[in-house]
């Protein structure tokens, strides 16, 4: 389990605050641990913001995905952000 967890009841208000759907936030939170391995203090909100930045400034690698080199916890990693058909952030993960 991730060091920081979001309770099911907290997802809706957090999703609304971050401008993503609850379902998409669940997808993003499934990869949260990958980011915590690099920077234990990273929050789910941070991961969503990283995803939004990758979407905005990264290189488009497919019709619905972008990648960008990001420094997380002192490590240079490639992060991939994927959007749904509506263009909304679907998930964010560290590319291995």
Phi and psi in radians as a Rosetta constraint file:
Dihedral C 1 N 2 CA 2 C 2 CIRCULARHARMONIC -1.200 0.35
Dihedral N 2 CA 2 C 2 N 3 CIRCULARHARMONIC 2.634 0.35
Dihedral C 2 N 3 CA 3 C 3 CIRCULARHARMONIC -1.116 0.35
Dihedral N 3 CA 3 C 3 N 4 CIRCULARHARMONIC -0.607 0.35
Dihedral C 3 N 4 CA 4 C 4 CIRCULARHARMONIC -1.961 0.35
Dihedral N 4 CA 4 C 4 N 5 CIRCULARHARMONIC 2.212 0.35
Dihedral C 4 N 5 CA 5 C 5 CIRCULARHARMONIC -2.166 0.35
Dihedral N 5 CA 5 C 5 N 6 CIRCULARHARMONIC 2.658 0.35
Dihedral C 5 N 6 CA 6 C 6 CIRCULARHARMONIC -1.931 0.35
Dihedral N 6 CA 6 C 6 N 7 CIRCULARHARMONIC 2.179 0.35
Dihedral C 6 N 7 CA 7 C 7 CIRCULARHARMONIC -1.239 0.35
Dihedral N 7 CA 7 C 7 N 8 CIRCULARHARMONIC 2.600 0.35
Dihedral C 7 N 8 CA 8 C 8 CIRCULARHARMONIC -0.888 0.35
Dihedral N 8 CA 8 C 8 N 9 CIRCULARHARMONIC -0.747 0.35
Dihedral C 8 N 9 CA 9 C 9 CIRCULARHARMONIC -1.188 0.35
Dihedral N 9 CA 9 C 9 N 10 CIRCULARHARMONIC -0.331 0.35
Dihedral C 9 N 10 CA 10 C 10 CIRCULARHARMONIC -1.507 0.35
Dihedral N 10 CA 10 C 10 N 11 CIRCULARHARMONIC -0.234 0.35
Dihedral C 10 N 11 CA 11 C 11 CIRCULARHARMONIC -1.129 0.35
Dihedral N 11 CA 11 C 11 N 12 CIRCULARHARMONIC -0.786 0.35
Dihedral C 11 N 12 CA 12 C 12 CIRCULARHARMONIC -1.061 0.35
Dihedral N 12 CA 12 C 12 N 13 CIRCULARHARMONIC -0.887 0.35
Dihedral C 12 N 13 CA 13 C 13 CIRCULARHARMONIC -1.139 0.35
Dihedral N 13 CA 13 C 13 N 14 CIRCULARHARMONIC -0.650 0.35
Dihedral C 13 N 14 CA 14 C 14 CIRCULARHARMONIC -1.174 0.35
Dihedral N 14 CA 14 C 14 N 15 CIRCULARHARMONIC -0.733 0.35
Dihedral C 14 N 15 CA 15 C 15 CIRCULARHARMONIC -1.054 0.35
Dihedral N 15 CA 15 C 15 N 16 CIRCULARHARMONIC -0.778 0.35
Dihedral C 15 N 16 CA 16 C 16 CIRCULARHARMONIC -1.091 0.35
Dihedral N 16 CA 16 C 16 N 17 CIRCULARHARMONIC -0.762 0.35
Dihedral C 16 N 17 CA 17 C 17 CIRCULARHARMONIC -1.046 0.35
Dihedral N 17 CA 17 C 17 N 18 CIRCULARHARMONIC -0.686 0.35
Dihedral C 17 N 18 CA 18 C 18 CIRCULARHARMONIC -1.545 0.35
Dihedral N 18 CA 18 C 18 N 19 CIRCULARHARMONIC -0.145 0.35
Dihedral C 18 N 19 CA 19 C 19 CIRCULARHARMONIC 1.319 0.35
Dihedral N 19 CA 19 C 19 N 20 CIRCULARHARMONIC 0.555 0.35
Dihedral C 19 N 20 CA 20 C 20 CIRCULARHARMONIC -2.253 0.35
Dihedral N 20 CA 20 C 20 N 21 CIRCULARHARMONIC 2.804 0.35
Dihedral C 20 N 21 CA 21 C 21 CIRCULARHARMONIC -1.347 0.35
Dihedral N 21 CA 21 C 21 N 22 CIRCULARHARMONIC 2.816 0.35
Dihedral C 21 N 22 CA 22 C 22 CIRCULARHARMONIC -1.063 0.35
Dihedral N 22 CA 22 C 22 N 23 CIRCULARHARMONIC -0.754 0.35
Dihedral C 22 N 23 CA 23 C 23 CIRCULARHARMONIC -1.062 0.35
Dihedral N 23 CA 23 C 23 N 24 CIRCULARHARMONIC -0.757 0.35
Dihedral C 23 N 24 CA 24 C 24 CIRCULARHARMONIC -1.194 0.35
Dihedral N 24 CA 24 C 24 N 25 CIRCULARHARMONIC -0.634 0.35
Dihedral C 24 N 25 CA 25 C 25 CIRCULARHARMONIC -1.114 0.35
Dihedral N 25 CA 25 C 25 N 26 CIRCULARHARMONIC -0.622 0.35
Dihedral C 25 N 26 CA 26 C 26 CIRCULARHARMONIC -1.095 0.35
Dihedral N 26 CA 26 C 26 N 27 CIRCULARHARMONIC -0.738 0.35
Dihedral C 26 N 27 CA 27 C 27 CIRCULARHARMONIC -1.086 0.35
Dihedral N 27 CA 27 C 27 N 28 CIRCULARHARMONIC -0.774 0.35
Dihedral C 27 N 28 CA 28 C 28 CIRCULARHARMONIC -1.132 0.35
Dihedral N 28 CA 28 C 28 N 29 CIRCULARHARMONIC -0.748 0.35
Dihedral C 28 N 29 CA 29 C 29 CIRCULARHARMONIC -1.154 0.35
Dihedral N 29 CA 29 C 29 N 30 CIRCULARHARMONIC -0.413 0.35
Dihedral C 29 N 30 CA 30 C 30 CIRCULARHARMONIC -1.132 0.35
Dihedral N 30 CA 30 C 30 N 31 CIRCULARHARMONIC -0.402 0.35
Dihedral C 30 N 31 CA 31 C 31 CIRCULARHARMONIC -1.796 0.35
Dihedral N 31 CA 31 C 31 N 32 CIRCULARHARMONIC 0.021 0.35
Dihedral C 31 N 32 CA 32 C 32 CIRCULARHARMONIC -0.983 0.35
Dihedral N 32 CA 32 C 32 N 33 CIRCULARHARMONIC -0.711 0.35
Dihedral C 32 N 33 CA 33 C 33 CIRCULARHARMONIC -1.028 0.35
Dihedral N 33 CA 33 C 33 N 34 CIRCULARHARMONIC -0.581 0.35
Dihedral C 33 N 34 CA 34 C 34 CIRCULARHARMONIC -1.061 0.35
Dihedral N 34 CA 34 C 34 N 35 CIRCULARHARMONIC -0.687 0.35
Dihedral C 34 N 35 CA 35 C 35 CIRCULARHARMONIC -1.291 0.35
Dihedral N 35 CA 35 C 35 N 36 CIRCULARHARMONIC -0.642 0.35
Dihedral C 35 N 36 CA 36 C 36 CIRCULARHARMONIC -1.157 0.35
Dihedral N 36 CA 36 C 36 N 37 CIRCULARHARMONIC -0.521 0.35
Dihedral C 36 N 37 CA 37 C 37 CIRCULARHARMONIC -1.105 0.35
Dihedral N 37 CA 37 C 37 N 38 CIRCULARHARMONIC -0.534 0.35
Dihedral C 37 N 38 CA 38 C 38 CIRCULARHARMONIC -1.531 0.35
Dihedral N 38 CA 38 C 38 N 39 CIRCULARHARMONIC -0.594 0.35
Dihedral C 38 N 39 CA 39 C 39 CIRCULARHARMONIC -2.592 0.35
Dihedral N 39 CA 39 C 39 N 40 CIRCULARHARMONIC 1.641 0.35
Dihedral C 39 N 40 CA 40 C 40 CIRCULARHARMONIC -0.967 0.35
Dihedral N 40 CA 40 C 40 N 41 CIRCULARHARMONIC -0.436 0.35
Dihedral C 40 N 41 CA 41 C 41 CIRCULARHARMONIC -1.479 0.35
Dihedral N 41 CA 41 C 41 N 42 CIRCULARHARMONIC -0.073 0.35
Dihedral C 41 N 42 CA 42 C 42 CIRCULARHARMONIC -1.148 0.35
Dihedral N 42 CA 42 C 42 N 43 CIRCULARHARMONIC 2.389 0.35
Dihedral C 42 N 43 CA 43 C 43 CIRCULARHARMONIC -1.721 0.35
Dihedral N 43 CA 43 C 43 N 44 CIRCULARHARMONIC 2.878 0.35
Dihedral C 43 N 44 CA 44 C 44 CIRCULARHARMONIC -1.087 0.35
Dihedral N 44 CA 44 C 44 N 45 CIRCULARHARMONIC -0.639 0.35
Dihedral C 44 N 45 CA 45 C 45 CIRCULARHARMONIC -1.056 0.35
Dihedral N 45 CA 45 C 45 N 46 CIRCULARHARMONIC -0.724 0.35
Dihedral C 45 N 46 CA 46 C 46 CIRCULARHARMONIC -1.053 0.35
Dihedral N 46 CA 46 C 46 N 47 CIRCULARHARMONIC -0.742 0.35
Dihedral C 46 N 47 CA 47 C 47 CIRCULARHARMONIC -1.108 0.35
Dihedral N 47 CA 47 C 47 N 48 CIRCULARHARMONIC -0.740 0.35
Dihedral C 47 N 48 CA 48 C 48 CIRCULARHARMONIC -1.081 0.35
Dihedral N 48 CA 48 C 48 N 49 CIRCULARHARMONIC -0.759 0.35
Dihedral C 48 N 49 CA 49 C 49 CIRCULARHARMONIC -1.127 0.35
Dihedral N 49 CA 49 C 49 N 50 CIRCULARHARMONIC -0.682 0.35
Dihedral C 49 N 50 CA 50 C 50 CIRCULARHARMONIC -1.038 0.35
Dihedral N 50 CA 50 C 50 N 51 CIRCULARHARMONIC -0.792 0.35
Dihedral C 50 N 51 CA 51 C 51 CIRCULARHARMONIC -1.044 0.35
Dihedral N 51 CA 51 C 51 N 52 CIRCULARHARMONIC -0.737 0.35
Dihedral C 51 N 52 CA 52 C 52 CIRCULARHARMONIC -1.124 0.35
Dihedral N 52 CA 52 C 52 N 53 CIRCULARHARMONIC -0.705 0.35
Dihedral C 52 N 53 CA 53 C 53 CIRCULARHARMONIC -1.151 0.35
Dihedral N 53 CA 53 C 53 N 54 CIRCULARHARMONIC -0.739 0.35
Dihedral C 53 N 54 CA 54 C 54 CIRCULARHARMONIC -1.072 0.35
Dihedral N 54 CA 54 C 54 N 55 CIRCULARHARMONIC -0.727 0.35
Dihedral C 54 N 55 CA 55 C 55 CIRCULARHARMONIC -1.080 0.35
Dihedral N 55 CA 55 C 55 N 56 CIRCULARHARMONIC -0.691 0.35
Dihedral C 55 N 56 CA 56 C 56 CIRCULARHARMONIC -1.400 0.35
Dihedral N 56 CA 56 C 56 N 57 CIRCULARHARMONIC -0.688 0.35
Dihedral C 56 N 57 CA 57 C 57 CIRCULARHARMONIC -1.988 0.35
Dihedral N 57 CA 57 C 57 N 58 CIRCULARHARMONIC -0.193 0.35
Dihedral C 57 N 58 CA 58 C 58 CIRCULARHARMONIC -1.350 0.35
Dihedral N 58 CA 58 C 58 N 59 CIRCULARHARMONIC -3.110 0.35
Dihedral C 58 N 59 CA 59 C 59 CIRCULARHARMONIC -1.632 0.35
Dihedral N 59 CA 59 C 59 N 60 CIRCULARHARMONIC 2.237 0.35
Dihedral C 59 N 60 CA 60 C 60 CIRCULARHARMONIC -1.275 0.35
Dihedral N 60 CA 60 C 60 N 61 CIRCULARHARMONIC 2.161 0.35
Dihedral C 60 N 61 CA 61 C 61 CIRCULARHARMONIC -1.936 0.35
Dihedral N 61 CA 61 C 61 N 62 CIRCULARHARMONIC -0.176 0.35
Dihedral C 61 N 62 CA 62 C 62 CIRCULARHARMONIC -2.797 0.35
Dihedral N 62 CA 62 C 62 N 63 CIRCULARHARMONIC 3.040 0.35
Dihedral C 62 N 63 CA 63 C 63 CIRCULARHARMONIC -1.010 0.35
Dihedral N 63 CA 63 C 63 N 64 CIRCULARHARMONIC -0.411 0.35
Dihedral C 63 N 64 CA 64 C 64 CIRCULARHARMONIC -2.244 0.35
Dihedral N 64 CA 64 C 64 N 65 CIRCULARHARMONIC 0.330 0.35
Dihedral C 64 N 65 CA 65 C 65 CIRCULARHARMONIC -2.453 0.35
Dihedral N 65 CA 65 C 65 N 66 CIRCULARHARMONIC 2.525 0.35
Dihedral C 65 N 66 CA 66 C 66 CIRCULARHARMONIC -2.298 0.35
Dihedral N 66 CA 66 C 66 N 67 CIRCULARHARMONIC 2.627 0.35
Dihedral C 66 N 67 CA 67 C 67 CIRCULARHARMONIC -2.300 0.35
Dihedral N 67 CA 67 C 67 N 68 CIRCULARHARMONIC 2.629 0.35
Dihedral C 67 N 68 CA 68 C 68 CIRCULARHARMONIC -2.754 0.35
Dihedral N 68 CA 68 C 68 N 69 CIRCULARHARMONIC 2.511 0.35
Dihedral C 68 N 69 CA 69 C 69 CIRCULARHARMONIC -1.297 0.35
Dihedral N 69 CA 69 C 69 N 70 CIRCULARHARMONIC 2.266 0.35
Dihedral C 69 N 70 CA 70 C 70 CIRCULARHARMONIC -2.334 0.35
Dihedral N 70 CA 70 C 70 N 71 CIRCULARHARMONIC 2.489 0.35
Dihedral C 70 N 71 CA 71 C 71 CIRCULARHARMONIC -1.648 0.35
Dihedral N 71 CA 71 C 71 N 72 CIRCULARHARMONIC 2.077 0.35
Dihedral C 71 N 72 CA 72 C 72 CIRCULARHARMONIC -2.250 0.35
Dihedral N 72 CA 72 C 72 N 73 CIRCULARHARMONIC 2.098 0.35
Dihedral C 72 N 73 CA 73 C 73 CIRCULARHARMONIC 1.012 0.35
Dihedral N 73 CA 73 C 73 N 74 CIRCULARHARMONIC 0.602 0.35
Dihedral C 73 N 74 CA 74 C 74 CIRCULARHARMONIC 1.429 0.35
Dihedral N 74 CA 74 C 74 N 75 CIRCULARHARMONIC 0.008 0.35
Dihedral C 74 N 75 CA 75 C 75 CIRCULARHARMONIC -1.867 0.35
Dihedral N 75 CA 75 C 75 N 76 CIRCULARHARMONIC 2.366 0.35
Dihedral C 75 N 76 CA 76 C 76 CIRCULARHARMONIC -1.523 0.35
Dihedral N 76 CA 76 C 76 N 77 CIRCULARHARMONIC 2.066 0.35
Dihedral C 76 N 77 CA 77 C 77 CIRCULARHARMONIC -2.334 0.35
Dihedral N 77 CA 77 C 77 N 78 CIRCULARHARMONIC 2.788 0.35
Dihedral C 77 N 78 CA 78 C 78 CIRCULARHARMONIC -1.704 0.35
Dihedral N 78 CA 78 C 78 N 79 CIRCULARHARMONIC 2.216 0.35
Dihedral C 78 N 79 CA 79 C 79 CIRCULARHARMONIC -1.918 0.35
Dihedral N 79 CA 79 C 79 N 80 CIRCULARHARMONIC 2.401 0.35
Dihedral C 79 N 80 CA 80 C 80 CIRCULARHARMONIC -1.973 0.35
Dihedral N 80 CA 80 C 80 N 81 CIRCULARHARMONIC 2.330 0.35
Dihedral C 80 N 81 CA 81 C 81 CIRCULARHARMONIC -2.051 0.35
Dihedral N 81 CA 81 C 81 N 82 CIRCULARHARMONIC 2.314 0.35
Dihedral C 81 N 82 CA 82 C 82 CIRCULARHARMONIC -2.102 0.35
Dihedral N 82 CA 82 C 82 N 83 CIRCULARHARMONIC 2.388 0.35
Dihedral C 82 N 83 CA 83 C 83 CIRCULARHARMONIC -1.957 0.35
Dihedral N 83 CA 83 C 83 N 84 CIRCULARHARMONIC 2.758 0.35
Dihedral C 83 N 84 CA 84 C 84 CIRCULARHARMONIC -1.470 0.35
Dihedral N 84 CA 84 C 84 N 85 CIRCULARHARMONIC 3.104 0.35
Dihedral C 84 N 85 CA 85 C 85 CIRCULARHARMONIC -1.022 0.35
Dihedral N 85 CA 85 C 85 N 86 CIRCULARHARMONIC -0.394 0.35
Dihedral C 85 N 86 CA 86 C 86 CIRCULARHARMONIC -1.480 0.35
Dihedral N 86 CA 86 C 86 N 87 CIRCULARHARMONIC -0.050 0.35
Dihedral C 86 N 87 CA 87 C 87 CIRCULARHARMONIC 1.517 0.35
Dihedral N 87 CA 87 C 87 N 88 CIRCULARHARMONIC 0.136 0.35
Dihedral C 87 N 88 CA 88 C 88 CIRCULARHARMONIC -1.553 0.35
Dihedral N 88 CA 88 C 88 N 89 CIRCULARHARMONIC 2.518 0.35
Dihedral C 88 N 89 CA 89 C 89 CIRCULARHARMONIC -0.983 0.35
Dihedral N 89 CA 89 C 89 N 90 CIRCULARHARMONIC 2.141 0.35
Dihedral C 89 N 90 CA 90 C 90 CIRCULARHARMONIC -1.752 0.35
Dihedral N 90 CA 90 C 90 N 91 CIRCULARHARMONIC -0.786 0.35
Dihedral C 90 N 91 CA 91 C 91 CIRCULARHARMONIC -2.796 0.35
Dihedral N 91 CA 91 C 91 N 92 CIRCULARHARMONIC 2.848 0.35
Dihedral C 91 N 92 CA 92 C 92 CIRCULARHARMONIC -2.467 0.35
Dihedral N 92 CA 92 C 92 N 93 CIRCULARHARMONIC 2.318 0.35
Dihedral C 92 N 93 CA 93 C 93 CIRCULARHARMONIC -2.670 0.35
Dihedral N 93 CA 93 C 93 N 94 CIRCULARHARMONIC 2.797 0.35
Dihedral C 93 N 94 CA 94 C 94 CIRCULARHARMONIC -1.412 0.35
Dihedral N 94 CA 94 C 94 N 95 CIRCULARHARMONIC 2.191 0.35
Dihedral C 94 N 95 CA 95 C 95 CIRCULARHARMONIC -1.398 0.35
Dihedral N 95 CA 95 C 95 N 96 CIRCULARHARMONIC 2.284 0.35
